[in-house]
Amino acid sequence: MKFTIETEQEEDGRWIAEVIELPGVMMYGETRDTAILQVEALALRVLADQIEAGEHPVEPIQITFAAV
Protein backbone atom coordinates (compact mmCIF):
# COMPACT_ATOMS: atom_id res chain seq x y z
CA MET A 1 0.00 0.00 0.00
CA LYS A 2 1.30 3.39 -0.92
CA PHE A 3 -0.22 6.51 0.60
CA THR A 4 0.19 10.11 -0.46
CA ILE A 5 0.16 12.87 2.13
CA GLU A 6 -0.74 16.35 0.96
CA THR A 7 0.03 19.31 3.20
CA GLU A 8 -1.11 22.90 3.22
CA GLN A 9 -0.54 25.82 5.54
CA GLU A 10 -3.70 27.51 6.79
CA GLU A 11 -4.07 31.29 7.08
CA ASP A 12 -3.69 31.05 10.86
CA GLY A 13 -0.27 29.38 10.46
CA ARG A 14 -1.30 25.82 11.30
CA TRP A 15 -0.51 23.01 8.89
CA ILE A 16 -3.00 20.41 7.72
CA ALA A 17 -1.93 17.02 6.38
CA GLU A 18 -4.28 14.64 4.56
CA VAL A 19 -3.86 11.05 3.35
CA ILE A 20 -5.43 11.18 -0.10
CA GLU A 21 -6.19 7.46 -0.34
CA LEU A 22 -8.06 7.41 2.99
CA PRO A 23 -10.98 9.88 2.84
CA GLY A 24 -11.38 11.89 6.03
CA VAL A 25 -7.91 11.07 7.38
CA MET A 26 -6.46 14.49 8.11
CA MET A 27 -4.72 16.16 11.03
CA TYR A 28 -3.51 19.61 12.02
CA GLY A 29 -0.11 20.48 13.47
CA GLU A 30 1.85 23.56 14.46
CA THR A 31 4.52 22.58 11.92
CA ARG A 32 4.40 20.64 8.65
CA ASP A 33 6.41 17.80 10.17
CA THR A 34 4.08 17.54 13.18
CA ALA A 35 1.02 17.41 10.93
CA ILE A 36 2.62 14.67 8.82
CA LEU A 37 3.57 12.59 11.87
CA GLN A 38 0.07 12.90 13.31
CA VAL A 39 -1.69 11.98 10.07
CA GLU A 40 0.59 8.96 9.59
CA ALA A 41 -0.35 7.72 13.07
CA LEU A 42 -4.05 8.27 12.38
CA ALA A 43 -3.80 6.45 9.04
CA LEU A 44 -2.22 3.43 10.76
CA ARG A 45 -5.05 3.37 13.34
CA VAL A 46 -7.66 3.54 10.57
CA LEU A 47 -5.93 0.72 8.67
CA ALA A 48 -5.75 -1.41 11.84
CA ASP A 49 -9.49 -0.94 12.37
CA GLN A 50 -10.17 -1.91 8.75
CA ILE A 51 -7.99 -5.02 9.02
CA GLU A 52 -9.67 -6.09 12.28
CA ALA A 53 -13.07 -5.62 10.62
CA GLY A 54 -12.01 -7.91 7.77
CA GLU A 55 -12.03 -5.15 5.15
CA HIS A 56 -8.58 -6.12 3.80
CA PRO A 57 -7.41 -9.46 2.39
CA VAL A 58 -5.37 -11.59 4.77
CA GLU A 59 -1.87 -11.16 3.42
CA PRO A 60 1.30 -9.38 4.47
CA ILE A 61 1.17 -5.66 3.81
CA GLN A 62 3.85 -3.07 3.22
CA ILE A 63 2.98 0.56 3.91
CA THR A 64 4.78 3.55 2.42
CA PHE A 65 4.00 7.22 3.05
CA ALA A 66 5.16 9.94 0.67
CA ALA A 67 4.64 13.60 1.50
CA VAL A 68 4.12 15.94 -1.42
PQR file of N, CA, C, O and H, with PARSE charges and radii, in Angstrom:
ATOM      1  N   MET A   1       0.837  -1.163   0.000 -0.4000 1.5000
ATOM      2  CA  MET A   1       0.000   0.000   0.000 -0.0000 2.0000
ATOM      3  C   MET A   1       0.887   1.232   0.000  0.5500 1.7000
ATOM      4  O   MET A   1       1.844   1.333   0.768 -0.5500 1.4000
ATOM      5  N   LYS A   2       0.555   2.145  -0.859 -0.4000 1.5000
ATOM      6  CA  LYS A   2       1.297   3.393  -0.924 -0.0000 2.0000
ATOM      7  C   LYS A   2       0.319   4.531  -0.692  0.5500 1.7000
ATOM      8  O   LYS A   2      -0.721   4.607  -1.346 -0.5500 1.4000
ATOM      9  H   LYS A   2      -0.222   2.063  -1.483  0.4000 1.0000
ATOM     10  N   PHE A   3       0.650   5.412   0.236 -0.4000 1.5000
ATOM     11  CA  PHE A   3      -0.222   6.512   0.596 -0.0000 2.0000
ATOM     12  C   PHE A   3       0.472   7.844   0.334  0.5500 1.7000
ATOM     13  O   PHE A   3       1.667   8.006   0.579 -0.5500 1.4000
ATOM     14  H   PHE A   3       1.495   5.351   0.767  0.4000 1.0000
ATOM     15  N   THR A   4      -0.304   8.780  -0.165 -0.4000 1.5000
ATOM     16  CA  THR A   4       0.192  10.112  -0.457 -0.0000 2.0000
ATOM     17  C   THR A   4      -0.340  11.079   0.581  0.5500 1.7000
ATOM     18  O   THR A   4      -1.539  11.111   0.857 -0.5500 1.4000
ATOM     19  H   THR A   4      -1.275   8.648  -0.364  0.4000 1.0000
ATOM     20  N   ILE A   5       0.547  11.861   1.152 -0.4000 1.5000
ATOM     21  CA  ILE A   5       0.160  12.869   2.132 -0.0000 2.0000
ATOM     22  C   ILE A   5       0.310  14.241   1.488  0.5500 1.7000
ATOM     23  O   ILE A   5       1.395  14.619   1.045 -0.5500 1.4000
ATOM     24  H   ILE A   5       1.522  11.835   0.928  0.4000 1.0000
ATOM     25  N   GLU A   6      -0.785  14.972   1.444 -0.4000 1.5000
ATOM     26  CA  GLU A   6      -0.739  16.345   0.963 -0.0000 2.0000
ATOM     27  C   GLU A   6      -0.785  17.273   2.168  0.5500 1.7000
ATOM     28  O   GLU A   6      -1.508  17.025   3.133 -0.5500 1.4000
ATOM     29  H   GLU A   6      -1.666  14.665   1.803  0.4000 1.0000
ATOM     30  N   THR A   7      -0.003  18.346   2.098 -0.4000 1.5000
ATOM     31  CA  THR A   7       0.028  19.312   3.197 -0.0000 2.0000
ATOM     32  C   THR A   7      -0.288  20.703   2.668  0.5500 1.7000
ATOM     33  O   THR A   7      -0.067  21.017   1.499 -0.5500 1.4000
ATOM     34  H   THR A   7       0.584  18.548   1.314  0.4000 1.0000
ATOM     35  N   GLU A   8      -0.809  21.516   3.561 -0.4000 1.5000
ATOM     36  CA  GLU A   8      -1.115  22.902   3.217 -0.0000 2.0000
ATOM     37  C   GLU A   8      -1.079  23.730   4.496  0.5500 1.7000
ATOM     38  O   GLU A   8      -1.505  23.278   5.558 -0.5500 1.4000
ATOM     39  H   GLU A   8      -0.989  21.261   4.511  0.4000 1.0000
ATOM     40  N   GLN A   9      -0.571  24.934   4.377 -0.4000 1.5000
ATOM     41  CA  GLN A   9      -0.537  25.820   5.537 -0.0000 2.0000
ATOM     42  C   GLN A   9      -1.791  26.706   5.522  0.5500 1.7000
ATOM     43  O   GLN A   9      -2.110  27.350   4.523 -0.5500 1.4000
ATOM     44  H   GLN A   9      -0.225  25.302   3.514  0.4000 1.0000
ATOM     45  N   GLU A  10      -2.480  26.714   6.652 -0.4000 1.5000
ATOM     46  CA  GLU A  10      -3.695  27.510   6.793 -0.0000 2.0000
ATOM     47  C   GLU A  10      -3.329  28.977   7.026  0.5500 1.7000
ATOM     48  O   GLU A  10      -2.180  29.294   7.332 -0.5500 1.4000
ATOM     49  H   GLU A  10      -2.221  26.190   7.464  0.4000 1.0000
ATOM     50  N   GLU A  11      -4.302  29.858   6.881 -0.4000 1.5000
ATOM     51  CA  GLU A  11      -4.070  31.287   7.078 -0.0000 2.0000
ATOM     52  C   GLU A  11      -3.616  31.612   8.507  0.5500 1.7000
ATOM     53  O   GLU A  11      -2.878  32.573   8.726 -0.5500 1.4000
ATOM     54  H   GLU A  11      -5.235  29.600   6.632  0.4000 1.0000
ATOM     55  N   ASP A  12      -4.063  30.806   9.473 -0.4000 1.5000
ATOM     56  CA  ASP A  12      -3.687  31.054  10.863 -0.0000 2.0000
ATOM     57  C   ASP A  12      -2.318  30.476  11.223  0.5500 1.7000
ATOM     58  O   ASP A  12      -1.902  30.549  12.379 -0.5500 1.4000
ATOM     59  H   ASP A  12      -4.663  30.026   9.295  0.4000 1.0000
ATOM     60  N   GLY A  13      -1.613  29.903  10.241 -0.4000 1.5000
ATOM     61  CA  GLY A  13      -0.266  29.379  10.461 -0.0000 2.0000
ATOM     62  C   GLY A  13      -0.185  27.890  10.702  0.5500 1.7000
ATOM     63  O   GLY A  13       0.882  27.296  10.552 -0.5500 1.4000
ATOM     64  H   GLY A  13      -1.950  29.844   9.302  0.4000 1.0000
ATOM     65  N   ARG A  14      -1.310  27.268  11.078 -0.4000 1.5000
ATOM     66  CA  ARG A  14      -1.300  25.817  11.301 -0.0000 2.0000
ATOM     67  C   ARG A  14      -1.119  25.093   9.971  0.5500 1.7000
ATOM     68  O   ARG A  14      -1.411  25.632   8.903 -0.5500 1.4000
ATOM     69  H   ARG A  14      -2.178  27.751  11.199  0.4000 1.0000
ATOM     70  N   TRP A  15      -0.639  23.876  10.061 -0.4000 1.5000
ATOM     71  CA  TRP A  15      -0.506  23.012   8.893 -0.0000 2.0000
ATOM     72  C   TRP A  15      -1.563  21.915   8.965  0.5500 1.7000
ATOM     73  O   TRP A  15      -1.894  21.424  10.044 -0.5500 1.4000
ATOM     74  H   TRP A  15      -0.402  23.438  10.928  0.4000 1.0000
ATOM     75  N   ILE A  16      -2.083  21.542   7.808 -0.4000 1.5000
ATOM     76  CA  ILE A  16      -2.995  20.406   7.723 -0.0000 2.0000
ATOM     77  C   ILE A  16      -2.364  19.379   6.795  0.5500 1.7000
ATOM     78  O   ILE A  16      -1.818  19.721   5.745 -0.5500 1.4000
ATOM     79  H   ILE A  16      -1.814  21.941   6.932  0.4000 1.0000
ATOM     80  N   ALA A  17      -2.446  18.128   7.194 -0.4000 1.5000
ATOM     81  CA  ALA A  17      -1.934  17.023   6.384 -0.0000 2.0000
ATOM     82  C   ALA A  17      -3.074  16.048   6.163  0.5500 1.7000
ATOM     83  O   ALA A  17      -3.844  15.758   7.079 -0.5500 1.4000
ATOM     84  H   ALA A  17      -2.889  17.851   8.047  0.4000 1.0000
ATOM     85  N   GLU A  18      -3.179  15.539   4.929 -0.4000 1.5000
ATOM     86  CA  GLU A  18      -4.279  14.639   4.563 -0.0000 2.0000
ATOM     87  C   GLU A  18      -3.729  13.451   3.781  0.5500 1.7000
ATOM     88  O   GLU A  18      -2.884  13.616   2.902 -0.5500 1.4000
ATOM     89  H   GLU A  18      -2.554  15.775   4.185  0.4000 1.0000
ATOM     90  N   VAL A  19      -4.216  12.245   4.109 -0.4000 1.5000
ATOM     91  CA  VAL A  19      -3.861  11.048   3.353 -0.0000 2.0000
ATOM     92  C   VAL A  19      -4.919  10.905   2.252  0.5500 1.7000
ATOM     93  O   VAL A  19      -6.082  10.607   2.527 -0.5500 1.4000
ATOM     94  H   VAL A  19      -4.902  12.112   4.824  0.4000 1.0000
ATOM     95  N   ILE A  20      -4.504  11.118   1.027 -0.4000 1.5000
ATOM     96  CA  ILE A  20      -5.429  11.180  -0.104 -0.0000 2.0000
ATOM     97  C   ILE A  20      -6.211   9.874  -0.284  0.5500 1.7000
ATOM     98  O   ILE A  20      -7.403   9.904  -0.589 -0.5500 1.4000
ATOM     99  H   ILE A  20      -3.560  11.360   0.803  0.4000 1.0000
ATOM    100  N   GLU A  21      -5.561   8.758  -0.101 -0.4000 1.5000
ATOM    101  CA  GLU A  21      -6.194   7.457  -0.344 -0.0000 2.0000
ATOM    102  C   GLU A  21      -7.154   7.025   0.765  0.5500 1.7000
ATOM    103  O   GLU A  21      -7.869   6.036   0.605 -0.5500 1.4000
ATOM    104  H   GLU A  21      -4.593   8.733   0.147  0.4000 1.0000
ATOM    105  N   LEU A  22      -7.181   7.740   1.870 -0.4000 1.5000
ATOM    106  CA  LEU A  22      -8.063   7.411   2.989 -0.0000 2.0000
ATOM    107  C   LEU A  22      -8.949   8.628   3.288  0.5500 1.7000
ATOM    108  O   LEU A  22      -8.569   9.483   4.088 -0.5500 1.4000
ATOM    109  H   LEU A  22      -6.600   8.543   2.000  0.4000 1.0000
ATOM    110  N   PRO A  23     -10.111   8.712   2.658 -0.5600 1.5000
ATOM    111  CA  PRO A  23     -10.977   9.879   2.840  0.2800 2.0000
ATOM    112  C   PRO A  23     -11.243  10.181   4.320  0.5500 1.7000
ATOM    113  O   PRO A  23     -11.554   9.291   5.112 -0.5500 1.4000
ATOM    114  N   GLY A  24     -11.112  11.454   4.660 -0.4000 1.5000
ATOM    115  CA  GLY A  24     -11.379  11.887   6.026 -0.0000 2.0000
ATOM    116  C   GLY A  24     -10.203  11.786   6.960  0.5500 1.7000
ATOM    117  O   GLY A  24     -10.294  12.234   8.103 -0.5500 1.4000
ATOM    118  H   GLY A  24     -10.859  12.177   4.017  0.4000 1.0000
ATOM    119  N   VAL A  25      -9.088  11.208   6.514 -0.4000 1.5000
ATOM    120  CA  VAL A  25      -7.913  11.065   7.378 -0.0000 2.0000
ATOM    121  C   VAL A  25      -7.052  12.313   7.206  0.5500 1.7000
ATOM    122  O   VAL A  25      -6.259  12.424   6.272 -0.5500 1.4000
ATOM    123  H   VAL A  25      -9.014  10.844   5.586  0.4000 1.0000
ATOM    124  N   MET A  26      -7.235  13.247   8.140 -0.4000 1.5000
ATOM    125  CA  MET A  26      -6.464  14.491   8.112 -0.0000 2.0000
ATOM    126  C   MET A  26      -6.219  14.961   9.538  0.5500 1.7000
ATOM    127  O   MET A  26      -7.010  14.698  10.444 -0.5500 1.4000
ATOM    128  H   MET A  26      -7.879  13.157   8.899  0.4000 1.0000
ATOM    129  N   MET A  27      -5.106  15.664   9.714 -0.4000 1.5000
ATOM    130  CA  MET A  27      -4.721  16.164  11.032 -0.0000 2.0000
ATOM    131  C   MET A  27      -4.047  17.511  10.885  0.5500 1.7000
ATOM    132  O   MET A  27      -3.428  17.811   9.864 -0.5500 1.4000
ATOM    133  H   MET A  27      -4.464  15.878   8.978  0.4000 1.0000
ATOM    134  N   TYR A  28      -4.181  18.327  11.939 -0.4000 1.5000
ATOM    135  CA  TYR A  28      -3.506  19.611  12.024 -0.0000 2.0000
ATOM    136  C   TYR A  28      -2.262  19.491  12.888  0.5500 1.7000
ATOM    137  O   TYR A  28      -2.176  18.623  13.756 -0.5500 1.4000
ATOM    138  H   TYR A  28      -4.684  18.083  12.769  0.4000 1.0000
ATOM    139  N   GLY A  29      -1.292  20.379  12.638 -0.4000 1.5000
ATOM    140  CA  GLY A  29      -0.112  20.476  13.474 -0.0000 2.0000
ATOM    141  C   GLY A  29       0.449  21.878  13.427  0.5500 1.7000
ATOM    142  O   GLY A  29       0.180  22.632  12.491 -0.5500 1.4000
ATOM    143  H   GLY A  29      -1.362  21.084  11.932  0.4000 1.0000
ATOM    144  N   GLU A  30       1.228  22.231  14.433 -0.4000 1.5000
ATOM    145  CA  GLU A  30       1.848  23.562  14.461 -0.0000 2.0000
ATOM    146  C   GLU A  30       2.904  23.710  13.379  0.5500 1.7000
ATOM    147  O   GLU A  30       3.149  24.811  12.886 -0.5500 1.4000
ATOM    148  H   GLU A  30       1.446  21.619  15.194  0.4000 1.0000
ATOM    149  N   THR A  31       3.539  22.579  13.006 -0.4000 1.5000
ATOM    150  CA  THR A  31       4.525  22.578  11.922 -0.0000 2.0000
ATOM    151  C   THR A  31       4.104  21.538  10.893  0.5500 1.7000
ATOM    152  O   THR A  31       3.266  20.678  11.164 -0.5500 1.4000
ATOM    153  H   THR A  31       3.341  21.685  13.406  0.4000 1.0000
ATOM    154  N   ARG A  32       4.695  21.629   9.717 -0.4000 1.5000
ATOM    155  CA  ARG A  32       4.398  20.645   8.652 -0.0000 2.0000
ATOM    156  C   ARG A  32       4.782  19.238   9.119  0.5500 1.7000
ATOM    157  O   ARG A  32       4.022  18.288   8.931 -0.5500 1.4000
ATOM    158  H   ARG A  32       5.376  22.328   9.497  0.4000 1.0000
ATOM    159  N   ASP A  33       5.948  19.114   9.719 -0.4000 1.5000
ATOM    160  CA  ASP A  33       6.409  17.801  10.172 -0.0000 2.0000
ATOM    161  C   ASP A  33       5.473  17.202  11.223  0.5500 1.7000
ATOM    162  O   ASP A  33       5.187  16.005  11.189 -0.5500 1.4000
ATOM    163  H   ASP A  33       6.565  19.886   9.872  0.4000 1.0000
ATOM    164  N   THR A  34       4.999  18.027  12.148 -0.4000 1.5000
ATOM    165  CA  THR A  34       4.080  17.542  13.181 -0.0000 2.0000
ATOM    166  C   THR A  34       2.774  17.061  12.557  0.5500 1.7000
ATOM    167  O   THR A  34       2.246  16.017  12.939 -0.5500 1.4000
ATOM    168  H   THR A  34       5.231  18.999  12.175  0.4000 1.0000
ATOM    169  N   ALA A  35       2.258  17.820  11.601 -0.4000 1.5000
ATOM    170  CA  ALA A  35       1.017  17.414  10.933 -0.0000 2.0000
ATOM    171  C   ALA A  35       1.202  16.092  10.203  0.5500 1.7000
ATOM    172  O   ALA A  35       0.320  15.234  10.234 -0.5500 1.4000
ATOM    173  H   ALA A  35       2.687  18.669  11.291  0.4000 1.0000
ATOM    174  N   ILE A  36       2.345  15.924   9.546 -0.4000 1.5000
ATOM    175  CA  ILE A  36       2.620  14.674   8.820 -0.0000 2.0000
ATOM    176  C   ILE A  36       2.711  13.503   9.800  0.5500 1.7000
ATOM    177  O   ILE A  36       2.116  12.452   9.562 -0.5500 1.4000
ATOM    178  H   ILE A  36       3.061  16.621   9.521  0.4000 1.0000
ATOM    179  N   LEU A  37       3.442  13.672  10.890 -0.4000 1.5000
ATOM    180  CA  LEU A  37       3.565  12.587  11.873 -0.0000 2.0000
ATOM    181  C   LEU A  37       2.203  12.195  12.447  0.5500 1.7000
ATOM    182  O   LEU A  37       1.909  11.012  12.618 -0.5500 1.4000
ATOM    183  H   LEU A  37       3.925  14.526  11.084  0.4000 1.0000
ATOM    184  N   GLN A  38       1.389  13.187  12.738 -0.4000 1.5000
ATOM    185  CA  GLN A  38       0.071  12.900  13.315 -0.0000 2.0000
ATOM    186  C   GLN A  38      -0.851  12.207  12.317  0.5500 1.7000
ATOM    187  O   GLN A  38      -1.601  11.308  12.696 -0.5500 1.4000
ATOM    188  H   GLN A  38       1.627  14.148  12.599  0.4000 1.0000
ATOM    189  N   VAL A  39      -0.808  12.613  11.046 -0.4000 1.5000
ATOM    190  CA  VAL A  39      -1.693  11.979  10.069 -0.0000 2.0000
ATOM    191  C   VAL A  39      -1.218  10.565   9.742  0.5500 1.7000
ATOM    192  O   VAL A  39      -2.038   9.696   9.448 -0.5500 1.4000
ATOM    193  H   VAL A  39      -0.199  13.344  10.738  0.4000 1.0000
ATOM    194  N   GLU A  40       0.093  10.322   9.787 -0.4000 1.5000
ATOM    195  CA  GLU A  40       0.587   8.960   9.586 -0.0000 2.0000
ATOM    196  C   GLU A  40       0.079   8.044  10.702  0.5500 1.7000
ATOM    197  O   GLU A  40      -0.359   6.925  10.435 -0.5500 1.4000
ATOM    198  H   GLU A  40       0.759  11.029  10.025  0.4000 1.0000
ATOM    199  N   ALA A  41       0.135   8.514  11.942 -0.4000 1.5000
ATOM    200  CA  ALA A  41      -0.349   7.717  13.071 -0.0000 2.0000
ATOM    201  C   ALA A  41      -1.849   7.446  12.945  0.5500 1.7000
ATOM    202  O   ALA A  41      -2.303   6.330  13.197 -0.5500 1.4000
ATOM    203  H   ALA A  41       0.491   9.423  12.159  0.4000 1.0000
ATOM    204  N   LEU A  42      -2.613   8.463  12.557 -0.4000 1.5000
ATOM    205  CA  LEU A  42      -4.053   8.274  12.377 -0.0000 2.0000
ATOM    206  C   LEU A  42      -4.333   7.281  11.260  0.5500 1.7000
ATOM    207  O   LEU A  42      -5.211   6.428  11.398 -0.5500 1.4000
ATOM    208  H   LEU A  42      -2.244   9.369  12.352  0.4000 1.0000
ATOM    209  N   ALA A  43      -3.607   7.377  10.163 -0.4000 1.5000
ATOM    210  CA  ALA A  43      -3.795   6.449   9.042 -0.0000 2.0000
ATOM    211  C   ALA A  43      -3.544   5.003   9.476  0.5500 1.7000
ATOM    212  O   ALA A  43      -4.280   4.100   9.082 -0.5500 1.4000
ATOM    213  H   ALA A  43      -2.894   8.069  10.050  0.4000 1.0000
ATOM    214  N   LEU A  44      -2.514   4.786  10.280 -0.4000 1.5000
ATOM    215  CA  LEU A  44      -2.225   3.434  10.763 -0.0000 2.0000
ATOM    216  C   LEU A  44      -3.346   2.914  11.667  0.5500 1.7000
ATOM    217  O   LEU A  44      -3.688   1.733  11.613 -0.5500 1.4000
ATOM    218  H   LEU A  44      -1.916   5.520  10.601  0.4000 1.0000
ATOM    219  N   ARG A  45      -3.918   3.791  12.495 -0.4000 1.5000
ATOM    220  CA  ARG A  45      -5.050   3.372  13.343 -0.0000 2.0000
ATOM    221  C   ARG A  45      -6.265   3.024  12.494  0.5500 1.7000
ATOM    222  O   ARG A  45      -6.959   2.046  12.774 -0.5500 1.4000
ATOM    223  H   ARG A  45      -3.641   4.751  12.539  0.4000 1.0000
ATOM    224  N   VAL A  46      -6.525   3.814  11.463 -0.4000 1.5000
ATOM    225  CA  VAL A  46      -7.655   3.538  10.565 -0.0000 2.0000
ATOM    226  C   VAL A  46      -7.439   2.208   9.847  0.5500 1.7000
ATOM    227  O   VAL A  46      -8.362   1.399   9.744 -0.5500 1.4000
ATOM    228  H   VAL A  46      -5.962   4.608  11.235  0.4000 1.0000
ATOM    229  N   LEU A  47      -6.230   1.983   9.355 -0.4000 1.5000
ATOM    230  CA  LEU A  47      -5.933   0.715   8.674 -0.0000 2.0000
ATOM    231  C   LEU A  47      -6.068  -0.472   9.623  0.5500 1.7000
ATOM    232  O   LEU A  47      -6.586  -1.518   9.232 -0.5500 1.4000
ATOM    233  H   LEU A  47      -5.481   2.640   9.439  0.4000 1.0000
ATOM    234  N   ALA A  48      -5.612  -0.323  10.858 -0.4000 1.5000
ATOM    235  CA  ALA A  48      -5.745  -1.406  11.835 -0.0000 2.0000
ATOM    236  C   ALA A  48      -7.214  -1.735  12.074  0.5500 1.7000
ATOM    237  O   ALA A  48      -7.585  -2.907  12.145 -0.5500 1.4000
ATOM    238  H   ALA A  48      -5.192   0.527  11.176  0.4000 1.0000
ATOM    239  N   ASP A  49      -8.044  -0.714  12.198 -0.4000 1.5000
ATOM    240  CA  ASP A  49      -9.490  -0.940  12.373 -0.0000 2.0000
ATOM    241  C   ASP A  49     -10.073  -1.666  11.166  0.5500 1.7000
ATOM    242  O   ASP A  49     -10.885  -2.577  11.322 -0.5500 1.4000
ATOM    243  H   ASP A  49      -7.742   0.238  12.140  0.4000 1.0000
ATOM    244  N   GLN A  50      -9.662  -1.266   9.961 -0.4000 1.5000
ATOM    245  CA  GLN A  50     -10.169  -1.910   8.750 -0.0000 2.0000
ATOM    246  C   GLN A  50      -9.729  -3.371   8.674  0.5500 1.7000
ATOM    247  O   GLN A  50     -10.511  -4.236   8.281 -0.5500 1.4000
ATOM    248  H   GLN A  50      -9.002  -0.525   9.834  0.4000 1.0000
ATOM    249  N   ILE A  51      -8.491  -3.645   9.046 -0.4000 1.5000
ATOM    250  CA  ILE A  51      -7.991  -5.022   9.020 -0.0000 2.0000
ATOM    251  C   ILE A  51      -8.747  -5.870  10.036  0.5500 1.7000
ATOM    252  O   ILE A  51      -9.154  -6.990   9.726 -0.5500 1.4000
ATOM    253  H   ILE A  51      -7.856  -2.942   9.366  0.4000 1.0000
ATOM    254  N   GLU A  52      -8.939  -5.345  11.254 -0.4000 1.5000
ATOM    255  CA  GLU A  52      -9.672  -6.088  12.284 -0.0000 2.0000
ATOM    256  C   GLU A  52     -11.118  -6.355  11.869  0.5500 1.7000
ATOM    257  O   GLU A  52     -11.701  -7.367  12.257 -0.5500 1.4000
ATOM    258  H   GLU A  52      -8.609  -4.436  11.506  0.4000 1.0000
ATOM    259  N   ALA A  53     -11.691  -5.451  11.084 -0.4000 1.5000
ATOM    260  CA  ALA A  53     -13.074  -5.621  10.621 -0.0000 2.0000
ATOM    261  C   ALA A  53     -13.160  -6.515   9.383  0.5500 1.7000
ATOM    262  O   ALA A  53     -14.248  -6.760   8.863 -0.5500 1.4000
ATOM    263  H   ALA A  53     -11.217  -4.629  10.768  0.4000 1.0000
ATOM    264  N   GLY A  54     -12.008  -7.001   8.914 -0.4000 1.5000
ATOM    265  CA  GLY A  54     -12.006  -7.905   7.765 -0.0000 2.0000
ATOM    266  C   GLY A  54     -12.174  -7.193   6.436  0.5500 1.7000
ATOM    267  O   GLY A  54     -12.599  -7.807   5.458 -0.5500 1.4000
ATOM    268  H   GLY A  54     -11.124  -6.802   9.337  0.4000 1.0000
ATOM    269  N   GLU A  55     -11.852  -5.917   6.382 -0.4000 1.5000
ATOM    270  CA  GLU A  55     -12.026  -5.148   5.152 -0.0000 2.0000
ATOM    271  C   GLU A  55     -10.821  -5.237   4.213  0.5500 1.7000
ATOM    272  O   GLU A  55     -10.851  -4.678   3.117 -0.5500 1.4000
ATOM    273  H   GLU A  55     -11.507  -5.418   7.177  0.4000 1.0000
ATOM    274  N   HIS A  56      -9.759  -5.937   4.636 -0.4000 1.5000
ATOM    275  CA  HIS A  56      -8.577  -6.115   3.797 -0.0000 2.0000
ATOM    276  C   HIS A  56      -8.300  -7.608   3.681  0.5500 1.7000
ATOM    277  O   HIS A  56      -8.560  -8.363   4.617 -0.5500 1.4000
ATOM    278  H   HIS A  56      -9.735  -6.391   5.527  0.4000 1.0000
ATOM    279  N   PRO A  57      -7.768  -8.041   2.524 -0.5600 1.5000
ATOM    280  CA  PRO A  57      -7.412  -9.460   2.391  0.2800 2.0000
ATOM    281  C   PRO A  57      -6.335  -9.841   3.399  0.5500 1.7000
ATOM    282  O   PRO A  57      -5.508  -9.016   3.788 -0.5500 1.4000
ATOM    283  N   VAL A  58      -6.359 -11.106   3.815 -0.4000 1.5000
ATOM    284  CA  VAL A  58      -5.374 -11.593   4.773 -0.0000 2.0000
ATOM    285  C   VAL A  58      -4.095 -11.923   4.009  0.5500 1.7000
ATOM    286  O   VAL A  58      -3.965 -12.988   3.408 -0.5500 1.4000
ATOM    287  H   VAL A  58      -7.031 -11.776   3.499  0.4000 1.0000
ATOM    288  N   GLU A  59      -3.171 -10.994   4.050 -0.4000 1.5000
ATOM    289  CA  GLU A  59      -1.867 -11.157   3.417 -0.0000 2.0000
ATOM    290  C   GLU A  59      -0.935 -10.117   4.016  0.5500 1.7000
ATOM    291  O   GLU A  59      -1.389  -9.101   4.542 -0.5500 1.4000
ATOM    292  H   GLU A  59      -3.277 -10.128   4.539  0.4000 1.0000
ATOM    293  N   PRO A  60       0.367 -10.366   3.939 -0.5600 1.5000
ATOM    294  CA  PRO A  60       1.296  -9.376   4.470  0.2800 2.0000
ATOM    295  C   PRO A  60       1.136  -8.054   3.723  0.5500 1.7000
ATOM    296  O   PRO A  60       0.896  -8.034   2.516 -0.5500 1.4000
ATOM    297  N   ILE A  61       1.271  -6.964   4.452 -0.4000 1.5000
ATOM    298  CA  ILE A  61       1.168  -5.657   3.808 -0.0000 2.0000
ATOM    299  C   ILE A  61       2.436  -4.857   4.048  0.5500 1.7000
ATOM    300  O   ILE A  61       3.111  -5.021   5.064 -0.5500 1.4000
ATOM    301  H   ILE A  61       1.466  -6.980   5.433  0.4000 1.0000
ATOM    302  N   GLN A  62       2.742  -4.000   3.106 -0.4000 1.5000
ATOM    303  CA  GLN A  62       3.850  -3.066   3.221 -0.0000 2.0000
ATOM    304  C   GLN A  62       3.258  -1.679   3.033  0.5500 1.7000
ATOM    305  O   GLN A  62       2.533  -1.439   2.067 -0.5500 1.4000
ATOM    306  H   GLN A  62       2.193  -3.867   2.280  0.4000 1.0000
ATOM    307  N   ILE A  63       3.559  -0.771   3.941 -0.4000 1.5000
ATOM    308  CA  ILE A  63       2.977   0.560   3.911 -0.0000 2.0000
ATOM    309  C   ILE A  63       4.071   1.589   3.686  0.5500 1.7000
ATOM    310  O   ILE A  63       5.097   1.580   4.365 -0.5500 1.4000
ATOM    311  H   ILE A  63       4.148  -0.966   4.726  0.4000 1.0000
ATOM    312  N   THR A  64       3.842   2.478   2.724 -0.4000 1.5000
ATOM    313  CA  THR A  64       4.775   3.550   2.417 -0.0000 2.0000
ATOM    314  C   THR A  64       4.019   4.859   2.402  0.5500 1.7000
ATOM    315  O   THR A  64       2.962   4.957   1.779 -0.5500 1.4000
ATOM    316  H   THR A  64       3.008   2.486   2.172  0.4000 1.0000
ATOM    317  N   PHE A  65       4.552   5.879   3.086 -0.4000 1.5000
ATOM    318  CA  PHE A  65       3.996   7.217   3.053 -0.0000 2.0000
ATOM    319  C   PHE A  65       4.934   8.112   2.255  0.5500 1.7000
ATOM    320  O   PHE A  65       6.153   8.027   2.401 -0.5500 1.4000
ATOM    321  H   PHE A  65       5.411   5.799   3.591  0.4000 1.0000
ATOM    322  N   ALA A  66       4.370   8.963   1.418 -0.4000 1.5000
ATOM    323  CA  ALA A  66       5.157   9.945   0.666 -0.0000 2.0000
ATOM    324  C   ALA A  66       4.482  11.296   0.789  0.5500 1.7000
ATOM    325  O   ALA A  66       3.339  11.468   0.366 -0.5500 1.4000
ATOM    326  H   ALA A  66       3.380   9.032   1.299  0.4000 1.0000
ATOM    327  N   ALA A  67       5.185  12.248   1.365 -0.4000 1.5000
ATOM    328  CA  ALA A  67       4.639  13.600   1.495 -0.0000 2.0000
ATOM    329  C   ALA A  67       4.943  14.385   0.239  0.5500 1.7000
ATOM    330  O   ALA A  67       6.053  14.345  -0.292 -0.5500 1.4000
ATOM    331  H   ALA A  67       6.114  12.108   1.709  0.4000 1.0000
ATOM    332  N   VAL A  68       3.927  15.102  -0.227 -0.4000 1.5000
ATOM    333  CA  VAL A  68       4.118  15.945  -1.420 -0.0000 2.0000
ATOM    334  C   VAL A  68       3.882  17.392  -1.072  0.5500 1.7000
ATOM    335  O   VAL A  68       3.993  18.261  -1.937 -0.5500 1.4000
ATOM    336  H   VAL A  68       3.025  15.134   0.205  0.4000 1.0000
TER
END
